[in-house]
Amino acid sequence: MTNFNHVLIELIMPTLIKNLPSKIKENKLKTGIFLGLSAYWSLILIGTLVTFN
C-alpha cells in the first residue's frame, strides 16, 4: 500500500503543481470580472432608483 501511495504521489502531484498557477490565475480573473460587472450593474441600478425617487 505504501508503494502504491508513493507512486501515486509521484505521478499526480507534479501535474497538479504545474497546473496550480494557471488555475489560480484563471480563478482570480473570473472573480475580478464578476466583481467588476457586479459593481457596474449595482451603480446602474442604484442610479436608476435614485433618479426615479
PDB file of N, H, CA, C and O in Angstrom:
ATOM      1  N   MET A   1       0.822  -1.189   0.000  1.00  0.00           N
ATOM      2  CA  MET A   1       0.000   0.000   0.000  1.00  0.00           C
ATOM      3  C   MET A   1       0.867   1.254   0.000  1.00  0.00           C
ATOM      4  O   MET A   1       0.522   2.248  -0.640  1.00  0.00           O
ATOM      5  N   THR A   2       1.979   1.215   0.706  1.00  0.00           N
ATOM      6  H   THR A   2       2.260   0.409   1.225  1.00  0.00           H
ATOM      7  CA  THR A   2       2.861   2.375   0.775  1.00  0.00           C
ATOM      8  C   THR A   2       3.489   2.655  -0.572  1.00  0.00           C
ATOM      9  O   THR A   2       3.604   3.814  -0.971  1.00  0.00           O
ATOM     10  N   ASN A   3       3.900   1.607  -1.285  1.00  0.00           N
ATOM     11  H   ASN A   3       3.807   0.666  -0.961  1.00  0.00           H
ATOM     12  CA  ASN A   3       4.494   1.800  -2.614  1.00  0.00           C
ATOM     13  C   ASN A   3       3.479   2.381  -3.581  1.00  0.00           C
ATOM     14  O   ASN A   3       3.821   3.234  -4.401  1.00  0.00           O
ATOM     15  N   PHE A   4       2.240   1.930  -3.495  1.00  0.00           N
ATOM     16  H   PHE A   4       1.962   1.238  -2.830  1.00  0.00           H
ATOM     17  CA  PHE A   4       1.187   2.460  -4.364  1.00  0.00           C
ATOM     18  C   PHE A   4       0.963   3.941  -4.101  1.00  0.00           C
ATOM     19  O   PHE A   4       0.841   4.724  -5.043  1.00  0.00           O
ATOM     20  N   ASN A   5       0.906   4.337  -2.835  1.00  0.00           N
ATOM     21  H   ASN A   5       1.005   3.701  -2.069  1.00  0.00           H
ATOM     22  CA  ASN A   5       0.734   5.747  -2.489  1.00  0.00           C
ATOM     23  C   ASN A   5       1.914   6.580  -2.970  1.00  0.00           C
ATOM     24  O   ASN A   5       1.737   7.697  -3.455  1.00  0.00           O
ATOM     25  N   HIS A   6       3.113   6.036  -2.834  1.00  0.00           N
ATOM     26  H   HIS A   6       3.257   5.128  -2.440  1.00  0.00           H
ATOM     27  CA  HIS A   6       4.311   6.760  -3.265  1.00  0.00           C
ATOM     28  C   HIS A   6       4.293   6.974  -4.778  1.00  0.00           C
ATOM     29  O   HIS A   6       4.589   8.069  -5.256  1.00  0.00           O
ATOM     30  N   VAL A   7       3.950   5.939  -5.520  1.00  0.00           N
ATOM     31  H   VAL A   7       3.709   5.050  -5.132  1.00  0.00           H
ATOM     32  CA  VAL A   7       3.875   6.042  -6.985  1.00  0.00           C
ATOM     33  C   VAL A   7       2.772   7.015  -7.379  1.00  0.00           C
ATOM     34  O   VAL A   7       2.950   7.823  -8.290  1.00  0.00           O
ATOM     35  N   LEU A   8       1.650   6.939  -6.707  1.00  0.00           N
ATOM     36  H   LEU A   8       1.505   6.282  -5.967  1.00  0.00           H
ATOM     37  CA  LEU A   8       0.522   7.820  -6.993  1.00  0.00           C
ATOM     38  C   LEU A   8       0.912   9.279  -6.769  1.00  0.00           C
ATOM     39  O   LEU A   8       0.593  10.143  -7.585  1.00  0.00           O
ATOM     40  N   ILE A   9       1.593   9.546  -5.676  1.00  0.00           N
ATOM     41  H   ILE A   9       1.852   8.844  -5.013  1.00  0.00           H
ATOM     42  CA  ILE A   9       2.022  10.912  -5.370  1.00  0.00           C
ATOM     43  C   ILE A   9       3.025  11.399  -6.413  1.00  0.00           C
ATOM     44  O   ILE A   9       2.952  12.550  -6.843  1.00  0.00           O
ATOM     45  N   GLU A  10       3.954  10.549  -6.826  1.00  0.00           N
ATOM     46  H   GLU A  10       4.013   9.613  -6.477  1.00  0.00           H
ATOM     47  CA  GLU A  10       4.957  10.963  -7.805  1.00  0.00           C
ATOM     48  C   GLU A  10       4.353  11.192  -9.186  1.00  0.00           C
ATOM     49  O   GLU A  10       4.861  12.021  -9.942  1.00  0.00           O
ATOM     50  N   LEU A  11       3.296  10.491  -9.531  1.00  0.00           N
ATOM     51  H   LEU A  11       2.883   9.818  -8.917  1.00  0.00           H
ATOM     52  CA  LEU A  11       2.685  10.654 -10.848  1.00  0.00           C
ATOM     53  C   LEU A  11       1.717  11.828 -10.904  1.00  0.00           C
ATOM     54  O   LEU A  11       1.694  12.563 -11.891  1.00  0.00           O
ATOM     55  N   ILE A  12       0.924  12.012  -9.865  1.00  0.00           N
ATOM     56  H   ILE A  12       0.942  11.415  -9.063  1.00  0.00           H
ATOM     57  CA  ILE A  12      -0.145  13.002  -9.895  1.00  0.00           C
ATOM     58  C   ILE A  12       0.315  14.371  -9.418  1.00  0.00           C
ATOM     59  O   ILE A  12      -0.082  15.381  -9.999  1.00  0.00           O
ATOM     60  N   MET A  13       1.129  14.434  -8.392  1.00  0.00           N
ATOM     61  H   MET A  13       1.451  13.614  -7.920  1.00  0.00           H
ATOM     62  CA  MET A  13       1.498  15.706  -7.787  1.00  0.00           C
ATOM     63  C   MET A  13       2.200  16.663  -8.759  1.00  0.00           C
ATOM     64  O   MET A  13       1.868  17.848  -8.754  1.00  0.00           O
ATOM     65  N   PRO A  14       3.146  16.222  -9.586  1.00  0.00           N
ATOM     66  CA  PRO A  14       3.788  17.189 -10.492  1.00  0.00           C
ATOM     67  C   PRO A  14       2.803  17.859 -11.447  1.00  0.00           C
ATOM     68  O   PRO A  14       2.948  19.046 -11.741  1.00  0.00           O
ATOM     69  N   THR A  15       1.811  17.128 -11.933  1.00  0.00           N
ATOM     70  H   THR A  15       1.693  16.164 -11.694  1.00  0.00           H
ATOM     71  CA  THR A  15       0.840  17.750 -12.835  1.00  0.00           C
ATOM     72  C   THR A  15      -0.031  18.740 -12.083  1.00  0.00           C
ATOM     73  O   THR A  15      -0.400  19.780 -12.629  1.00  0.00           O
ATOM     74  N   LEU A  16      -0.365  18.430 -10.832  1.00  0.00           N
ATOM     75  H   LEU A  16      -0.065  17.585 -10.389  1.00  0.00           H
ATOM     76  CA  LEU A  16      -1.160  19.363 -10.036  1.00  0.00           C
ATOM     77  C   LEU A  16      -0.361  20.625  -9.742  1.00  0.00           C
ATOM     78  O   LEU A  16      -0.895  21.732  -9.806  1.00  0.00           O
ATOM     79  N   ILE A  17       0.909  20.459  -9.424  1.00  0.00           N
ATOM     80  H   ILE A  17       1.343  19.560  -9.372  1.00  0.00           H
ATOM     81  CA  ILE A  17       1.746  21.620  -9.109  1.00  0.00           C
ATOM     82  C   ILE A  17       1.960  22.471 -10.350  1.00  0.00           C
ATOM     83  O   ILE A  17       1.988  23.698 -10.257  1.00  0.00           O
ATOM     84  N   LYS A  18       2.112  21.839 -11.516  1.00  0.00           N
ATOM     85  H   LYS A  18       2.089  20.842 -11.592  1.00  0.00           H
ATOM     86  CA  LYS A  18       2.283  22.603 -12.762  1.00  0.00           C
ATOM     87  C   LYS A  18       1.023  23.374 -13.116  1.00  0.00           C
ATOM     88  O   LYS A  18       1.111  24.510 -13.583  1.00  0.00           O
ATOM     89  N   ASN A  19      -0.135  22.791 -12.907  1.00  0.00           N
ATOM     90  H   ASN A  19      -0.207  21.869 -12.528  1.00  0.00           H
ATOM     91  CA  ASN A  19      -1.397  23.423 -13.288  1.00  0.00           C
ATOM     92  C   ASN A  19      -1.914  24.405 -12.244  1.00  0.00           C
ATOM     93  O   ASN A  19      -2.815  25.192 -12.532  1.00  0.00           O
ATOM     94  N   LEU A  20      -1.364  24.370 -11.050  1.00  0.00           N
ATOM     95  H   LEU A  20      -0.632  23.730 -10.816  1.00  0.00           H
ATOM     96  CA  LEU A  20      -1.874  25.212  -9.970  1.00  0.00           C
ATOM     97  C   LEU A  20      -1.774  26.705 -10.269  1.00  0.00           C
ATOM     98  O   LEU A  20      -2.764  27.407 -10.065  1.00  0.00           O
ATOM     99  N   PRO A  21      -0.643  27.240 -10.739  1.00  0.00           N
ATOM    100  CA  PRO A  21      -0.590  28.678 -11.007  1.00  0.00           C
ATOM    101  C   PRO A  21      -1.605  29.135 -12.055  1.00  0.00           C
ATOM    102  O   PRO A  21      -2.197  30.205 -11.914  1.00  0.00           O
ATOM    103  N   SER A  22      -1.809  28.345 -13.092  1.00  0.00           N
ATOM    104  H   SER A  22      -1.328  27.476 -13.206  1.00  0.00           H
ATOM    105  CA  SER A  22      -2.778  28.743 -14.116  1.00  0.00           C
ATOM    106  C   SER A  22      -4.197  28.695 -13.559  1.00  0.00           C
ATOM    107  O   SER A  22      -5.029  29.524 -13.927  1.00  0.00           O
ATOM    108  N   LYS A  23      -4.485  27.743 -12.685  1.00  0.00           N
ATOM    109  H   LYS A  23      -3.809  27.069 -12.386  1.00  0.00           H
ATOM    110  CA  LYS A  23      -5.817  27.664 -12.080  1.00  0.00           C
ATOM    111  C   LYS A  23      -6.061  28.859 -11.169  1.00  0.00           C
ATOM    112  O   LYS A  23      -7.151  29.430 -11.170  1.00  0.00           O
ATOM    113  N   ILE A  24      -5.048  29.238 -10.390  1.00  0.00           N
ATOM    114  H   ILE A  24      -4.162  28.773 -10.390  1.00  0.00           H
ATOM    115  CA  ILE A  24      -5.198  30.396  -9.504  1.00  0.00           C
ATOM    116  C   ILE A  24      -5.396  31.658 -10.326  1.00  0.00           C
ATOM    117  O   ILE A  24      -6.248  32.486 -10.003  1.00  0.00           O
ATOM    118  N   LYS A  25      -4.607  31.809 -11.396  1.00  0.00           N
ATOM    119  H   LYS A  25      -3.916  31.137 -11.659  1.00  0.00           H
ATOM    120  CA  LYS A  25      -4.738  32.986 -12.252  1.00  0.00           C
ATOM    121  C   LYS A  25      -6.104  33.022 -12.911  1.00  0.00           C
ATOM    122  O   LYS A  25      -6.715  34.085 -13.010  1.00  0.00           O
ATOM    123  N   GLU A  26      -6.592  31.869 -13.363  1.00  0.00           N
ATOM    124  H   GLU A  26      -6.095  31.005 -13.282  1.00  0.00           H
ATOM    125  CA  GLU A  26      -7.898  31.793 -14.008  1.00  0.00           C
ATOM    126  C   GLU A  26      -9.003  32.160 -13.027  1.00  0.00           C
ATOM    127  O   GLU A  26      -9.941  32.873 -13.382  1.00  0.00           O
ATOM    128  N   ASN A  27      -8.894  31.673 -11.787  1.00  0.00           N
ATOM    129  H   ASN A  27      -8.132  31.093 -11.498  1.00  0.00           H
ATOM    130  CA  ASN A  27      -9.914  31.983 -10.785  1.00  0.00           C
ATOM    131  C   ASN A  27      -9.894  33.457 -10.414  1.00  0.00           C
ATOM    132  O   ASN A  27     -10.953  34.056 -10.225  1.00  0.00           O
ATOM    133  N   LYS A  28      -8.698  34.063 -10.304  1.00  0.00           N
ATOM    134  H   LYS A  28      -7.838  33.577 -10.457  1.00  0.00           H
ATOM    135  CA  LYS A  28      -8.614  35.486  -9.988  1.00  0.00           C
ATOM    136  C   LYS A  28      -9.203  36.317 -11.111  1.00  0.00           C
ATOM    137  O   LYS A  28      -9.860  37.328 -10.862  1.00  0.00           O
ATOM    138  N   LEU A  29      -8.971  35.896 -12.345  1.00  0.00           N
ATOM    139  H   LEU A  29      -8.437  35.075 -12.547  1.00  0.00           H
ATOM    140  CA  LEU A  29      -9.517  36.622 -13.491  1.00  0.00           C
ATOM    141  C   LEU A  29     -11.042  36.546 -13.483  1.00  0.00           C
ATOM    142  O   LEU A  29     -11.714  37.559 -13.676  1.00  0.00           O
ATOM    143  N   LYS A  30     -11.582  35.371 -13.264  1.00  0.00           N
ATOM    144  H   LYS A  30     -11.036  34.548 -13.107  1.00  0.00           H
ATOM    145  CA  LYS A  30     -13.041  35.206 -13.228  1.00  0.00           C
ATOM    146  C   LYS A  30     -13.646  36.007 -12.082  1.00  0.00           C
ATOM    147  O   LYS A  30     -14.680  36.653 -12.249  1.00  0.00           O
ATOM    148  N   THR A  31     -13.005  35.966 -10.925  1.00  0.00           N
ATOM    149  H   THR A  31     -12.165  35.442 -10.788  1.00  0.00           H
ATOM    150  CA  THR A  31     -13.508  36.702  -9.770  1.00  0.00           C
ATOM    151  C   THR A  31     -13.459  38.196 -10.024  1.00  0.00           C
ATOM    152  O   THR A  31     -14.401  38.914  -9.685  1.00  0.00           O
ATOM    153  N   GLY A  32     -12.367  38.676 -10.618  1.00  0.00           N
ATOM    154  H   GLY A  32     -11.602  38.093 -10.893  1.00  0.00           H
ATOM    155  CA  GLY A  32     -12.241  40.097 -10.925  1.00  0.00           C
ATOM    156  C   GLY A  32     -13.294  40.573 -11.902  1.00  0.00           C
ATOM    157  O   GLY A  32     -13.883  41.639 -11.719  1.00  0.00           O
ATOM    158  N   ILE A  33     -13.533  39.788 -12.940  1.00  0.00           N
ATOM    159  H   ILE A  33     -13.055  38.922 -13.089  1.00  0.00           H
ATOM    160  CA  ILE A  33     -14.559  40.147 -13.926  1.00  0.00           C
ATOM    161  C   ILE A  33     -15.936  40.159 -13.272  1.00  0.00           C
ATOM    162  O   ILE A  33     -16.728  41.075 -13.495  1.00  0.00           O
ATOM    163  N   PHE A  34     -16.215  39.143 -12.467  1.00  0.00           N
ATOM    164  H   PHE A  34     -15.571  38.399 -12.286  1.00  0.00           H
ATOM    165  CA  PHE A  34     -17.515  39.059 -11.791  1.00  0.00           C
ATOM    166  C   PHE A  34     -17.732  40.249 -10.858  1.00  0.00           C
ATOM    167  O   PHE A  34     -18.803  40.856 -10.862  1.00  0.00           O
ATOM    168  N   LEU A  35     -16.711  40.584 -10.053  1.00  0.00           N
ATOM    169  H   LEU A  35     -15.841  40.091 -10.049  1.00  0.00           H
ATOM    170  CA  LEU A  35     -16.855  41.706  -9.124  1.00  0.00           C
ATOM    171  C   LEU A  35     -16.976  43.027  -9.875  1.00  0.00           C
ATOM    172  O   LEU A  35     -17.752  43.896  -9.479  1.00  0.00           O
ATOM    173  N   GLY A  36     -16.216  43.182 -10.951  1.00  0.00           N
ATOM    174  H   GLY A  36     -15.585  42.475 -11.272  1.00  0.00           H
ATOM    175  CA  GLY A  36     -16.305  44.406 -11.740  1.00  0.00           C
ATOM    176  C   GLY A  36     -17.682  44.589 -12.355  1.00  0.00           C
ATOM    177  O   GLY A  36     -18.254  45.678 -12.291  1.00  0.00           O
ATOM    178  N   LEU A  37     -18.211  43.539 -12.944  1.00  0.00           N
ATOM    179  H   LEU A  37     -17.747  42.655 -12.995  1.00  0.00           H
ATOM    180  CA  LEU A  37     -19.542  43.627 -13.544  1.00  0.00           C
ATOM    181  C   LEU A  37     -20.623  43.827 -12.486  1.00  0.00           C
ATOM    182  O   LEU A  37     -21.595  44.547 -12.714  1.00  0.00           O
ATOM    183  N   SER A  38     -20.452  43.191 -11.335  1.00  0.00           N
ATOM    184  H   SER A  38     -19.662  42.607 -11.151  1.00  0.00           H
ATOM    185  CA  SER A  38     -21.426  43.375 -10.254  1.00  0.00           C
ATOM    186  C   SER A  38     -21.434  44.822  -9.780  1.00  0.00           C
ATOM    187  O   SER A  38     -22.501  45.401  -9.576  1.00  0.00           O
ATOM    188  N   ALA A  39     -20.251  45.411  -9.603  1.00  0.00           N
ATOM    189  H   ALA A  39     -19.384  44.941  -9.769  1.00  0.00           H
ATOM    190  CA  ALA A  39     -20.178  46.805  -9.169  1.00  0.00           C
ATOM    191  C   ALA A  39     -20.784  47.725 -10.223  1.00  0.00           C
ATOM    192  O   ALA A  39     -21.494  48.671  -9.884  1.00  0.00           O
ATOM    193  N   TYR A  40     -20.512  47.460 -11.486  1.00  0.00           N
ATOM    194  H   TYR A  40     -19.935  46.691 -11.762  1.00  0.00           H
ATOM    195  CA  TYR A  40     -21.027  48.269 -12.595  1.00  0.00           C
ATOM    196  C   TYR A  40     -22.557  48.254 -12.606  1.00  0.00           C
ATOM    197  O   TYR A  40     -23.194  49.306 -12.671  1.00  0.00           O
ATOM    198  N   TRP A  41     -23.141  47.053 -12.542  1.00  0.00           N
ATOM    199  H   TRP A  41     -22.623  46.199 -12.489  1.00  0.00           H
ATOM    200  CA  TRP A  41     -24.594  46.948 -12.592  1.00  0.00           C
ATOM    201  C   TRP A  41     -25.233  47.469 -11.320  1.00  0.00           C
ATOM    202  O   TRP A  41     -26.352  47.982 -11.360  1.00  0.00           O
ATOM    203  N   SER A  42     -24.548  47.350 -10.191  1.00  0.00           N
ATOM    204  H   SER A  42     -23.640  46.933 -10.159  1.00  0.00           H
ATOM    205  CA  SER A  42     -25.075  47.919  -8.941  1.00  0.00           C
ATOM    206  C   SER A  42     -25.166  49.429  -9.040  1.00  0.00           C
ATOM    207  O   SER A  42     -26.159  50.021  -8.616  1.00  0.00           O
ATOM    208  N   LEU A  43     -24.135  50.059  -9.597  1.00  0.00           N
ATOM    209  H   LEU A  43     -23.328  49.578  -9.941  1.00  0.00           H
ATOM    210  CA  LEU A  43     -24.168  51.508  -9.768  1.00  0.00           C
ATOM    211  C   LEU A  43     -25.293  51.938 -10.706  1.00  0.00           C
ATOM    212  O   LEU A  43     -25.960  52.944 -10.465  1.00  0.00           O
ATOM    213  N   ILE A  44     -25.495  51.180 -11.765  1.00  0.00           N
ATOM    214  H   ILE A  44     -24.953  50.363 -11.961  1.00  0.00           H
ATOM    215  CA  ILE A  44     -26.579  51.497 -12.701  1.00  0.00           C
ATOM    216  C   ILE A  44     -27.933  51.391 -12.007  1.00  0.00           C
ATOM    217  O   ILE A  44     -28.776  52.277 -12.148  1.00  0.00           O
ATOM    218  N   LEU A  45     -28.145  50.294 -11.248  1.00  0.00           N
ATOM    219  H   LEU A  45     -27.460  49.575 -11.134  1.00  0.00           H
ATOM    220  CA  LEU A  45     -29.435  50.114 -10.561  1.00  0.00           C
ATOM    221  C   LEU A  45     -29.646  51.169  -9.491  1.00  0.00           C
ATOM    222  O   LEU A  45     -30.744  51.715  -9.376  1.00  0.00           O
ATOM    223  N   ILE A  46     -28.624  51.469  -8.706  1.00  0.00           N
ATOM    224  H   ILE A  46     -27.732  51.026  -8.799  1.00  0.00           H
ATOM    225  CA  ILE A  46     -28.754  52.486  -7.653  1.00  0.00           C
ATOM    226  C   ILE A  46     -29.030  53.851  -8.278  1.00  0.00           C
ATOM    227  O   ILE A  46     -29.890  54.591  -7.802  1.00  0.00           O
ATOM    228  N   GLY A  47     -28.305  54.183  -9.341  1.00  0.00           N
ATOM    229  H   GLY A  47     -27.606  53.582  -9.729  1.00  0.00           H
ATOM    230  CA  GLY A  47     -28.522  55.456 -10.019  1.00  0.00           C
ATOM    231  C   GLY A  47     -29.933  55.558 -10.591  1.00  0.00           C
ATOM    232  O   GLY A  47     -30.545  56.624 -10.543  1.00  0.00           O
ATOM    233  N   THR A  48     -30.438  54.483 -11.117  1.00  0.00           N
ATOM    234  H   THR A  48     -29.940  53.617 -11.156  1.00  0.00           H
ATOM    235  CA  THR A  48     -31.802  54.490 -11.663  1.00  0.00           C
ATOM    236  C   THR A  48     -32.823  54.685 -10.552  1.00  0.00           C
ATOM    237  O   THR A  48     -33.762  55.465 -10.712  1.00  0.00           O
ATOM    238  N   LEU A  49     -32.660  53.996  -9.437  1.00  0.00           N
ATOM    239  H   LEU A  49     -31.897  53.363  -9.307  1.00  0.00           H
ATOM    240  CA  LEU A  49     -33.598  54.133  -8.323  1.00  0.00           C
ATOM    241  C   LEU A  49     -33.550  55.531  -7.722  1.00  0.00           C
ATOM    242  O   LEU A  49     -34.590  56.087  -7.370  1.00  0.00           O
ATOM    243  N   VAL A  50     -32.362  56.105  -7.600  1.00  0.00           N
ATOM    244  H   VAL A  50     -31.516  55.654  -7.886  1.00  0.00           H
ATOM    245  CA  VAL A  50     -32.244  57.468  -7.060  1.00  0.00           C
ATOM    246  C   VAL A  50     -32.887  58.471  -7.992  1.00  0.00           C
ATOM    247  O   VAL A  50     -33.526  59.419  -7.537  1.00  0.00           O
ATOM    248  N   THR A  51     -32.728  58.275  -9.288  1.00  0.00           N
ATOM    249  H   THR A  51     -32.209  57.505  -9.658  1.00  0.00           H
ATOM    250  CA  THR A  51     -33.296  59.197 -10.268  1.00  0.00           C
ATOM    251  C   THR A  51     -34.824  59.159 -10.214  1.00  0.00           C
ATOM    252  O   THR A  51     -35.463  60.209 -10.289  1.00  0.00           O
ATOM    253  N   PHE A  52     -35.418  57.979 -10.087  1.00  0.00           N
ATOM    254  H   PHE A  52     -34.899  57.126 -10.026  1.00  0.00           H
ATOM    255  CA  PHE A  52     -36.871  57.867 -10.055  1.00  0.00           C
ATOM    256  C   PHE A  52     -37.451  58.373  -8.743  1.00  0.00           C
ATOM    257  O   PHE A  52     -38.600  58.814  -8.704  1.00  0.00           O
ATOM    258  N   ASN A  53     -36.682  58.316  -7.683  1.00  0.00           N
ATOM    259  H   ASN A  53     -35.749  57.958  -7.715  1.00  0.00           H
ATOM    260  CA  ASN A  53     -37.188  58.789  -6.384  1.00  0.00           C
ATOM    261  C   ASN A  53     -36.922  60.271  -6.320  1.00  0.00           C
ATOM    262  O   ASN A  53     -37.254  60.915  -5.324  1.00  0.00           O
TER     263      ASN A  53
END
